[in-house]
């Protein structure tokens, strides 16, 4: 079961708060439209990392996607649901 599920739209929102003790997180797009991710609040669908429908992103190595930083999400359409799992030390 996910830690939380969020509905995102066409405006960027913070989906994960900064946390220096986070070991890993997993984000899965369970919505019908593409989502985009970034650690910057200035996220748009043109500058974010694509998370297509039914695609997961697992961040467990600070070189892949820094696990301690905030994560923002935006969608190419309204009402996209994402599921989030995370673990802290």
VEXTIDO-429469 format. One record per atom (N, C-alpha, C): z, y, x. Coordinates in pm, whole numbers, plus 50000, padded with zeros to 5 digits. Layout:
ZYX/...
! end
This chain:
500004988350084/500005000050000/500005012450089/499155022150057/499085034350138/500395042150136/500625049650244/501745058950249/501575069550140/500305074050122/499995083550015/498505083349986/498145087949867/496765089949828/496625104449785/495515110549823/495265124449789/493855125949735/493685135349645/492355139049597/491965151849668/490815151449731/490335163349804/489065168449736/488795181049760/487625187449702/486825194849805/486185205449764/485265212649851/485935223849932/487245224449928/488005233650014/488895225150105/488955228650232/489745220950328/491225221750296/491905210250304/493345209750285/493965201350397/495235203950426/495955195850524/496395183050455/496025171650514/496385158750454/497475151650533/497655155350660/498705149550744/499335160950824/500655161850819/501375171950895/501475167851042/501625177551130/501835174751272/503115166551288/503075157051382/504235148351403/504125142051542/504985146151633/504955141051771/505405126551783/506025120951680/506505107151688/505565097251618/504415101951571/503475093051502/502805083651603/502855070651575/502205060651660/500735059051623/500445058851495/499075057051448/498955061851305/497705064251263/497435066551122/496085060451088/495935057150962/494685051650908/494345059650784/493125064650780/492635071850663/491415064250612/491365061550482/490225054750421/489715063150305/488425065450304/487785072650194/487535062750081/488305063649974/488115054549860/487455061749743/486915073549771/486235081449669/484745078749666/484055086049581/482625083949559/481735092849645/482305102649715/481505111449799/482045111749941/481255116750033/481655117550173/482815127250192/483665124050288/484745132850330/484515136350477/485135147050520/485025151650659/486425155050707/486705151950833/488035153550890/488005162351014/489115168951041/489275177051162/490755179751183/491105183651304/492475188151328/492555203351321/491485209751274/491445224351262/491365228451115/492115238751075/492065243150935/490735249750897/489925253450995/488625259650968/487545249250936/487965237150900/487055226050870/486065229550760/484805225550782/483765226150679/483025212850682/482115210750588/481355198250590/480305198150701/480085209450766/479115209750876/479775208251013/481095210151024/481725209051156/482785197951164/482955190251056/483945179651056/483375166051094/484255156651116/483865142851146/483675135451013/482495129650995/482155122850871/483015110450848/483535109250726/484215097350680/483525093450549/482535084650560/481715080850445/482525072750344/482015071350225/482665063450120/482965049350171/484175044850148/484695031750190/484855030050340/484715040750415/484885039950561/486335043050598/486855036150701/488195039250752/488125046750885/489185053850917/489385059551050/490775055351093/490855047751202/492125043851259/492315051651388/493375059251396/493695066851517/494985061251574/494845054751688/496035049151754/496055052651901/495035059551946/494905063352086/494655078252088/495485085752156/495375100252157/494035105252208/493265096752277/491945100952323/490915100452211/491095091552113/490135090452003/490275102151905/491445103751851/491765114351756/493265116551774/493675127951824/495085130051858/496025126851742/496855117051758/497715112251650/498855121751617/499195130851708/500335139751683/499945152551609/498665155551598/498215168051538/498085167151386/497975178751324/497665179451181/496255174151158/496005169251037/494665164750999/494305171950869/493105177350867/492565184050750/491395175950697/491155176950566/490045169950504/489355179050403/488065176350385/487245183350286/486235173150236/485685175450120/484715166150062/483415173450032/482335165850026/481055171649988/480935173049837/481915168049764/481945169449618/483385169449570/483585173249447/484945174049392/485495160149362/486805158749376/487495146749330/487375134349415/487235135749546/487195124149635/488625120049671/488905107249660/490245102149689/490275095649826/491295098949902/491505092550031/492895086350032/492995075050101/494265068150118/494705069550263/495995071450285/496525073850419/497705064550445/497665058150561/498785050150612/499165056250745/500455056550777/500875061150909/502205054950947/502425054351079/503665048851131/504165057651243/505485060251240/506125067851347/506985058551432/507325063451550/508185055651637/509625056751592/
! end
